[in-house]
Amino acid sequence: MSSQDSGSGTPGVPGAPDSRDGSRTHESVPDDRAKSSGVLVSIGALLLGMLLAALDQTIVSTALPTIVSDLGGLDHLSWVVTAYLLASTAATPLWGKLGDQYGRKKLFQAAIVIFLIGSALCGIAQNMPQLIGFRALQGLGGGGLMVLSMAIVGDIVSPRERGKYQGLFGAVFGATSVLGPLLGGLFTEHLNWRWVFYVNLPIGVVALLVIATALHIPVRSRKHRIDYLGTFLIASVATCLVLVASLGGTTWGWGSPQIVGLAVLGVLLAVAFVYQEFRAAEPVLPMKLFRVRTFTLSAVISFVVGFAMFGAMTYLPTFLQIVHGVSPTMSGVHMLPMVLGLLIASTGSGQVVSRTGRWKVFPVAGTAVTAIGLLLLHNLDENSSTFEMSAYFFVFGFGLGLVMQVLVLIVQNAVPYEDLGVATSGATFFRSIGASFGVAVFGTIFTNRLATKLTDALSGQQLPPGVSPDSLGADPRGISQLPPAVQPSVLHAYSTSITDVFVYAAPVALLAFLLSWFLREDRLRASVTAPDATETLASNPVERSSYDEVVRALSALGTREGRREIYEKITARAGEDLLPAASWLVLRIHRYGWAEPSALAERSRVPLPVIIEAARQVEERHLAERQGLDLVLTPAGRELAGRLAAAREESLAELLGDWWGPDRPTDLNRLVTELNAEMCGSDAERPHDGKRTGLAA
């Protein structure tokens, strides 16, 4: 037997055992099971960490009206949200690169500790400035939870399995989008609003303990030249932008020295940021991306999507609780149509684009429906029915969902491989900044409109002691102390002040609609698949490398394709006329050294008749021979396994399209080889869909 026969196996299937004597190596099974169990426990702890960050983005919204009533300062409501958004957005790229340099496990534990300290301090905050500051601290930790939990998955599971586990993280985001507003309302109504933050503590402690004991990842050190100055500058620009939006016309006049000074400072910092990004070795936001028209337009549209979505999600619970008098819990229930519309449209549009390759209709339709949704929300008042509100919420969410998935997808499709990671994080970065800016602008418009309308509504009215337009603007609970004849006009003032926000946002959505027409519908790369929920629902930017993005796409594509037609394709590519199940069986035997048909049917869930038919064919073609009950490959079978594996590798490489060029990076070569080795003959790629049909050669 040659060294190739007894060595590491056929090219493309490194390490495949060769057991001509039919010997079975069962000794590794308990170790594999223990390893698998440890991975599952670690994934569970990472999911808990992700749950903390994901839940905190949605659980606070329904508690905000109660929080500001308790602490005072309805005019500062927006800062409870923007402080978290700005801090997590600025911290996200730093956590990712520091994790590469100093070890992700320690950094992830540090992020949990920072997040828990921030949560505990938020729970004991005694006034709005304290709460805003502690929310910023919480956001610093939240940014680390997001980026590091996803990165650690890549450290502990194989590329083929990453798509499955990343799907779990996406499911956490989908679930928290629905459950967050409900839980926030339940805690606020039945316990105390402080439990919105305290609930993080037991979950975080469990995650910390499990990670300390069960998470074992290889220690790697990848040096980065971290762009600290660029991070500081872009965070400062965003802060100036939000400060101008939130303080202009309220705390200070638009022409005041303070607002003008903040605006000028923001412009100067933006110029300094652009200059720094041209000089930085690893810029936070490479300026060359803006030479790609699709990226530039998508960045602007992403900004608008974040602007509209988070602005609405922050102020709609306030509308429901104050104007319609619903409980915090029921305000979460009322928000479900919007969330469901968003999830349905987001998932559906991403799948349609991945399968058809046509995408331009979605940003055009999505921005148009979003603008219509904003105008519908503007028409709500204190007399609107539950059905009317639910329908309008659904339309608004559906419009956002149509465009959210596609924006990330088309950015990934428009850039070369080396820019894939930074382009994805760049697109989601602008959505995060838009979210911060939108919440601030919504808050400014609301505060200005409310002060004027409350003054008009209460002019000439006899008010109880201690109740004034200013006090009602700071604490809406004072409405109950007003005479019954006055209350409707005050509720109407609140209603129109909130809904007027949406009519001001509608032109911004229309601008995005006009810009979407200028997007060029380039042909979709096969390796560009619908992004997961972490890239579309997260409030802070995604931070994954180009390699990680391709792993996610290829693992999903390879598995999905394998369930349908891959064995027909690779059999034909190898120049054979075997049954697809026979090709699978040859690769399976080559991978594990032997196969017992009856036991294989039990373990792989491929029907026994299908396996028997495949086994008969490989024996008739002298590709395998019996040794007792087992089948082992003949030299001809091993030669065929090599050709099938090479064909599988070629089919994976084809999915990369123009990224698989002559100057492709070595990590892509390594990834395709590794995925091919894991997929060939694996249980994840069964050569049928549960039916006998389609198995004929």
N, C-alpha and C positions, 0 to 999 in steps of 0.2 A: 504494500500500500504506500502510495507516494505521500510526501509531506503535505501536499495540498489536501489529500484525502483525509489525513488524520489531524491536520492542523486546525487553524482557526476557522476553516469552513470556506464556503463559496464567497467570492467578493460580493459585498453588499449585505451579507449575513454574518458578520464577524462573531466568532465565538460559538457558532452553531455546533453542538456536539455531534459526534459520529459514532454510533454504537452498532457496529456490524454484528456484534455478538448478541445484540438485543438486551444488553445489561441496562438496568435502570438506576439512575442516581436519585434515590428518594431522600438522601440525607439533607439536601438543601431545602426541602419543602417546609419544614418547621421554621427554618431561619427566614425564608421568604415570607411566610405567614406573619411571623413576628415583625419583620420589617414593614410589611403592608399595614399591620395593625398600628405600628408606631407612626407611619405616615398619616393614617386616618386620624389619629389622636392629634397630631400636629396640625393637620388641616382644620380640624375642629377648633383648635385654639386660634388659628389665623382667622377663621370665619368669625369667631367671637370678637377679635380685634377689629375686623372690618365692620361687624355689626355695630360696634360702638360709634365709629365714624359715620356710617351710613344713617343710623338712626338719629344721630344728632342733627342731621341736615333737615329732617322733617318733623321730629317730635316737638320742636320748640314752637312751631308756627301757631298751633292751636292754643298754646299756653300764653302767648305774648300779650293778648288783651288783659288777662288776669295779672300777669307780671307787672305791666306798666301801671295798672290800677293800684297794685299793692305798693310798688316802689315810687310811683309818680313819674311823670315825664313822658306822656304819650308822644310828645314831639321828638323824643329820642328813641322811639321804638325801632326805627330802622337800624340804629347802630348796634343793637343786640345781634342782628343778623350780619351786618357788614363787617363788624370786628372779627367774627369767626371766619368769614369768607376771605377777607384780606390776609389774615395771618396764615390760614391753611394754603392759600394760593402761593404766597411768597415762600413758604417753607417747603413745599412739595419737591422742587428740584434739588434742594440741599439734602433732604433726607435720602433721596435715591443715590446720590453720589457719595455721601458720607457712608452709607451702608456698604457700597462697593469697596470703600477704602478700609473701613474699620470693623467690618463684620455686621451682617444684617440682624443677627439674633440680639446682640446687645443694643443696637440702635432701636429695634422694634420694642424691646422692653423699656427703653428710655422713653419712647413715644407714648407707650401706654401709661407710664408713670406721670408724664407731663399732662396727658389728657385727663387722668383721674384727679390729679391735683387741681387742674382747672375746673373739673366738674364739681368737686367738693367745694371749692371757693365760690363757684356760681351759686351753689345751693345755699350758702350762708350769706350771700351778698345782701347788704342793707340799703343800698341805693343804686340808682342807675349807673353812675360812673364806675362803681365797683363792679357791677355785673358786666359792663362793657369791657373793662380791662380783663376780667377773668375769662370772658368769652374769647378774647384774643389769645390768651394763654392756652385755652382749650383748643383753639384752632391750630396753634403750633404743633400740638401733639396729634391732632386729627389728620394733618397733612402727612405725618409719618406713618400713621396707621394705614392710610390708603395705599401709599406707594410701596411700603416695605412688605405688607402682607402679600401683595401680588408678586413681588420680586422673590420672596422666600419660596413660593410655590415652585418657581423655576429651579430652585436649589435642591428640592427634595423629591420631585417627581420627574419622570422622563418626559421628553418632548411630546410623545404620543398621548400621554395622559393629561398634559397641561390643559388642553381644550376642555376636557371634562370637568376638571377642578375649577378652571376659570369660569365655567358655566355656573358652578355653585356660587361663586362670588357675585356673579351677575344676578343670580336668583335672590341673594341677600338684598341687593339694591332694589330689585323689583318688589320684594316683600316689604321692605321698610318704607318704600314709597306709599304703599297702601296702609301699613300698620302704624307708621309714625304719627300721622295726625290723630288717629284713633287713640293710641296710647297716650299721647300728649294731653288729649282731652280727658281721658279716664283718670290719669294721675292728678290733673288739675282739679277735676270735679270731686273726686272721691278721697283724695289724700291732700296734696298740696302741690302748688306749682314747682316747689323746690325738688320734688321727687322726679321731675323731668330730668334733673341733673344727677340726683342721688342714685337713680337706677343704674347708672353707668358703673358705680363702684363695685357691687358684687360681681357683675359680669367681667369687669376688668381684672379683678383679683383672681378669679378663676382662670382667665386667659394667661395672666402672669405666671401662676403656679404651674399650669400645664406646659407652657413654653419653657420654663426653667428646667423641668424634669424630662419632658418628652421630645423637645425639638433639638435634633442633632443635625447640623448642616456643616458641610465642609468649609473650613476657614480659607477664604481666598482674599487676596488683597489686589484690587485693581486701582491703580493710581489715576487720579483725575486732577486736572487743573481747574479747581472749582471757581466759578465766576462769582465770587462774593460781592464784588462791587456792582456787577450787573444786577444781581438779585436785590441788593439794597436799593439801587436806583429805580428799578421797575416797581418795587413795593412802594417807594416814596412817590413815584408818579401816580400810582393808583390811589394812594392815600390822599394826595392833593386833589385829585379828580373827585373823589368821594366827598372830601371836606367841602369843596366848592359847591357840589350839588346839594349837600345836606344842610349847610349853614347859610348859603346864599339866599337872601330874601326872608330868612327867619331870624337867626341870631344876629346876623349882620346884613346890611343892605347890599344889593348887587354891585353898587358903585363904591362901597366902603373900601378903605385902604386894606383891611384884612382880606377881603375876598379878592380884590385885585392883586394883592401881594401873593396869595395862595395860587392864583391862576398863573401869574408870571413865574413863580417858583416851579410850578408843575411843568411849564413849557421848557424852562432851563434844564430841569432834571431829565425831561424827555430827550432833549438834544444830547445831554451828557450820556444818557443810556445808549442812544444810537451809536455815538462815538465809541463807547466802551465795547459794544457788541461787535464792531468791526475789528477791534484789537484783541478780544478775548480768544484764547485757544479753544475753549469749550463754552461758547456763549449760551446764555439762558434762552435767547430767542435769536437764532442766526438771521441776519438781515438779508441773506441771499434768498430766503424763502419768499420774500415779498416780490422777487422777480417773477415768481410763478403766479400768474393771474388768478388761477383757481384758488390758490392758498389765500391770497389777499382778499378776494371776494368772500371766501368762506369764513375768514377771520371776522370780517365785518358782520356777516349774517349771524355767526355764532355769538358775537357780542349782543346783537339784537335779541336772539333767542334767550340768552341768559337774562338780559334786561327785562323782557316780558315775563318769563316764567317765574323767576324768583320774586319779582315785584308783586305779581299777582298772588303767589303762594303766601307771601307775607301779609298782605292786606285783606285778602278774601275772608280768612277766619275772623278778622276784626269786624268786617262788615256783617258777617253772620251773627256774631255774638252780641254786638252792640245794637245794630239796627233791627235785626230779627229776633233778638233775645233768645237765641238757641243756646243750649249748654255747650261747654267746651267739647264734650264728647260728641254731641250731635253735629257740631261744626266740622269735626273730623269726618263724620259720615257724609255730610253734605259735600265735602271736598273729593269724595271717592270718584264721582263721574269724571272729574278733570284728570285724576291720576289714571283711571282706567282708559280714558280716551288717549292719553299720552302713551301708555304702555302698549295698547293695541296698535296704534298707528306706527309707533317706533319699531316694534317687532315686525309688523307686517311689511312696512316699507323696506326695512333692511333685508328681509328674506326675498322680497320681489326683486330688488336690485341685484342681489347676489346671484339669482337664478337667471335673470333676463339680461343683465348688463346695461339696462337703460335706467337712468337715474334723474335726468334733469327735471322731469315732471314733478318730482317730490319737493325740492326746495321752492319751486315756483308755486305749486299748490299749497304747500305748507305755510309759506309766509302770507299768502292770500287768505287762507282760512284763519290763521292767527290774527290778522288784522280784522277780519269779520268778527272773530271771537271777542276781541277787545271792544269793538263797537257794541256788540251784544251785552257785554258786561257793563258797559256804560249805561245801558237802558234799565238796569236793575234798580229797584227802589225798595222802600219799606213795605210795599204792598205786593211785591213779586211772589208768585207761588213757588212751592218747592219744585214742582215739575219744570217750571220756567227756568229757575236757577240751575237745576241739574242739567237741563238741555244746553244752556249757555256755557256752563262749566265744561261739559263734554266737548262741545265744538272747539273751545279754546284749547283744551288739552290735546285734542285730535290734531289740530293745526301744528302745535309744537312738536308732537310726535312724528308727523310726516317729514319734518325737516331735520330733526336732531340726529338720527342715525346716519342719514345720508351725508351730512356735512363732514363727519369724521371719515366716512368711506371715500368720498371724492378727494379729500386732501391726501389720503394715503395713496390714492390712485395717480395723483398728479406729480409726485416727487420721486426722485431716484432713491435707491435702496438706502444709501448712507444717510439720507435726510428723513427717513420714514419715522423714526422715533421722535425727533424734535418737531417734525411737522404735526404729528398727532398731538403731542403735548401743547404745541403752539395753538392749534385750533381749539382745544379744550381750555387753554389758558384764557383766550379771549372771551369764551363763554363765562368763565369765572369772574373776570373783570366786569363784564356786562352785568352779571348778577349783582355784584357789589354796587355798581353805578345805578342799576335799575331800582334796587331797594332804596338807595339814598334819594334818587329823584322822586320816586313815588312818595317817600316820606315828606319831602319838602313841599310837594304840591298839596298833599293831604293836610299838612300842618297849616299852610298859608290859607287854603280854602276854608278849613274848619274854623280858624280864628275869625275870619270875616263873616262867615255864615252864622256862627253862634252869636256874634255881636248883633247881627241883624235880627235873628230870631228872638233874642231876649230883650231887644230894645223896648223900653217902656213897660216891661213886665215886672210884677212884684215878685222878687225872689226870696227864698228862705235865707236866713243868716248863714254866711260862709259859702254860699253858692254864687258863682259869677261865671261869665264866659271863660275866664282864664282857668278857673278851677274845673269846669266841665271839660275843657280842652286837655287838662292834665289827667283827670280821673273821670271816666264816663259813668262810674257808679253813682255820681251825684245826680244823674237824670231821674232816679227813683225818688229823690226828694222834691222834685219840682211839682207844681200843681198839675193835675191831669190835663188841664186845657193847654198847658205849655209844652208838655212832653212831645206831642206829635211834631211840632215845628223843630224841636231840638233833634229828634230822631231823623227828620228829613235833612237837617243840616249835616249830620254825620253821614247819612246815606249819600247825598250828592257830593260831599267832600271826598269820599272814597271812590265813588264811581266816576267822578270827573278825572281821576288819575288815569283811567283806561282810555279816555278819549284823547288825552295828551300823548299816550303811548302808541296809539293807532298810526299816526304818521311815521313813527320810527319803524313800525312793522311794514308799512307801505314802501318805505325806502329799501328795506331788505327785499321786498317783492320785486322792485324795479331792478335791483342789483342782481338778483338771481337769474334774470333773463340774459345777463352777460356771461354767465358761466358757460364754458365750452364743454360739451359732452364728449369727452375723450373716451376711447374704447376702454372698458373695464378690464384690468388685469385679472387673470384667473385666481391669483393668490390674494386678491382683495375681497374679503368676506365681511359680512355684517358685523360691525363692532359689538362688543358685549356691553352690558348695562353699565359697567364701571366707566366706560368711555363716553357714555351718553347721559347718564343720570347723575353722575357725581358732580358735586358743586365745585370741587377743586380739580386742577388739571391732572390728567393722566401722565405718568412719567415712566415710560418703558423704552428700552432701546429698540433700534431697528431689528436686531436679532430676535428680541422677545416678541415683537409684533408679527414677524414672519413665522415664528414657532406657533403662535396662537392660530394664525390663519391656516398653515399647512396641516397642523394636527387636526383641526376641524374638517378641512377639506379632504384630507387623506382618509379619515374615518368615514365621513359621509359618502365619499365616492366608493370606498371599499364595500359598503353595504349594498351597492347597486351593481356596478358594472366593471369593477376593476379587474376581476379575474378573467372576464371575456377579453378585456383590452390587453392585459399582459400576456395571456396565452397566445393571442394573435400576433402580438409584437415579437414573441419568442419563436414564431413560425410553427406552432403546434396546433392540432385540432382536438385537444383534450376537452373533456367536460370542465367547466370552471371549478367544480368541486374537486376534480382530480388534481388540477393545478394547485389548489389550496392545500390538498392533502400532501402533495409532494413537498411544498414549502414547509408545511407543518412537521412532517417527518424529518426534514433536513434540519429544522430548528431545534427539535428536541431529541433527535437520534432514533426515535422509534414511534410507532403509534399502534395501539390496539383498537380496532374499529368500534367495538361495543363500548369500551371505556371512554373513547373519544366522543361518542355520541352523548354520553352522560355529562361529560365535562364541558363540551363546547356548545351544546344545545342545537347542533346541526342534526336533523333527523337521521336515525339509523339507516333507513333505506337509501338515503342520499349518500351516506358515507360508504355503505356496502357497494353501491354502484360505482362510486369513485375508486374504491379499493380494487374492485374487479378489473377496472380499466387499467390502473397503473400496473397491476400484475400481468395482465395480458400484453401490455406494451413493454414488459420487462424493465419497468422503472423502479419496481420494488419487489421484494421477495419476502416470503414468510419465514420467520424464525419462531417457532411455537405459535402463539396467538398474535405475535407482533409482526408489523410490517417494518422493514428497514430498506433503505435505498440501495439500489445497485449503482455501479459506476455511471451507467447511463442516466439514472435518476438524479445522481449528484450533479452531473453535467447540466441536466435540464433545470435543476433548482438554481444553478448559477445564472442561466439565461433568464429564468423567470424573475429572479431577484434584480438582475440588471435592468430588465424591462420595467419592473416596479420603480426602480430608482429613476429611470428616464421619465416615467409618467409623473413622478413627484417634481422633477426638475422642470418639466413643461409648465407646471402650475405657476412657476415663478416668472414666466414671461420674459420681458426684456431685462429683468434683474439677473437672469441667468446668462449673462454675456461672457465673452472671453476674459474680461477683467473683473469677474465677480470676486467678492472677498472670500477668503478661505473659510470663514465661519458658515457661509451658505453651503459650501461643499460638505463640511462636517455635519451640518444639520440634516441635509438630504440623506447622507449615508446612515446617520444614526436613526432617523425616522424609518428609513427603509428596513434596517435591521430589526426594529421593533415591530413593524407592521407585517412583514412577510410571514404568512402562515399563522398569525395571531388570532386569538379568539375574538378580538375586536373587529376583525375583518372576516366575517362569515360570507361564503360565496353564494348566498341566497337570501331571500327576504321572508323565509318561513314557508315558502311554497315550492312545489316541485317545478312549477312553470319557469321557463327561462334557463333551465340547466342543460338543455340539449346543446350539443356542440354546434 
